[in-house]
Amino acid sequence: MKRYKLINLLREDEEKKEKKIAGPLKTISKDLEDQEQNFKIIKTKDKLVSFLDLMVGKLDPKFKESQAFKQAILSFYKKHK
């Protein structure tokens, strides 16, 4: 029974962390909503790569050098291939 309590506590802690992260991501998403027309011009590989470079340029440099960043990029690729 103690094992299940520990698992539930860990799960609840992870959910709290996700909620804290979700707030800023929602804010970024709302900020980008008024740029919807500009996103429609991204129709080529080069334009998309340029846009993604700009986005990555805004990330924490330590995160960009991390294994987690590489895994995230691979996950994104696998999700959208």
QUITATA-V814516 format. One record per backbone hydrogen bond with DSSP energy under -0.5 kcal/mol. NH is the residue of the N-H (numbers start at 1). CO is the residue of the C=O. E is the energy in kcal/mol with one decimal. If there is no record, write none. Layout:
nh:NH co:CO e:E
nh:NH co:CO e:E
This chain:
nh:5 co:1 e:-1.7
nh:6 co:2 e:-2.4
nh:7 co:3 e:-2.5
nh:8 co:4 e:-2.5
nh:9 co:5 e:-2.5
nh:10 co:6 e:-2.5
nh:11 co:7 e:-2.5
nh:12 co:8 e:-2.7
nh:13 co:9 e:-2.4
nh:14 co:10 e:-2.2
nh:15 co:11 e:-2.2
nh:16 co:12 e:-2.1
nh:17 co:13 e:-2.0
nh:18 co:14 e:-2.2
nh:19 co:15 e:-2.1
nh:20 co:16 e:-1.9
nh:21 co:17 e:-1.8
nh:22 co:18 e:-2.5
nh:23 co:19 e:-1.4
nh:24 co:20 e:-0.8
nh:25 co:21 e:-1.6
nh:26 co:22 e:-2.5
nh:27 co:23 e:-2.0
nh:28 co:24 e:-2.4
nh:29 co:25 e:-2.4
nh:30 co:26 e:-2.5
nh:31 co:27 e:-2.3
nh:32 co:28 e:-1.7
nh:33 co:29 e:-0.9
nh:33 co:30 e:-0.6
nh:34 co:30 e:-0.6
nh:35 co:32 e:-2.1
nh:36 co:33 e:-1.4
nh:38 co:35 e:-0.6
nh:39 co:35 e:-1.7
nh:40 co:36 e:-1.0
nh:40 co:37 e:-0.5
nh:41 co:38 e:-1.2
nh:42 co:39 e:-1.5
nh:43 co:41 e:-1.4
nh:48 co:44 e:-2.2
nh:49 co:45 e:-2.8
nh:50 co:46 e:-2.3
nh:51 co:47 e:-2.4
nh:52 co:48 e:-3.0
nh:53 co:49 e:-2.5
nh:54 co:50 e:-2.0
nh:55 co:51 e:-2.2
nh:56 co:52 e:-2.9
nh:57 co:53 e:-2.0
nh:58 co:54 e:-0.6
nh:58 co:55 e:-1.3
nh:59 co:56 e:-1.5
nh:64 co:60 e:-2.1
nh:65 co:61 e:-1.2
nh:66 co:63 e:-1.5
nh:69 co:63 e:-0.6
nh:70 co:66 e:-1.4
nh:71 co:67 e:-2.6
nh:72 co:68 e:-2.3
nh:73 co:69 e:-2.4
nh:74 co:70 e:-2.3
nh:75 co:71 e:-2.6
nh:76 co:72 e:-2.6
nh:77 co:73 e:-2.4
nh:78 co:74 e:-2.7
nh:79 co:75 e:-2.3
nh:80 co:76 e:-1.7
nh:81 co:77 e:-1.0
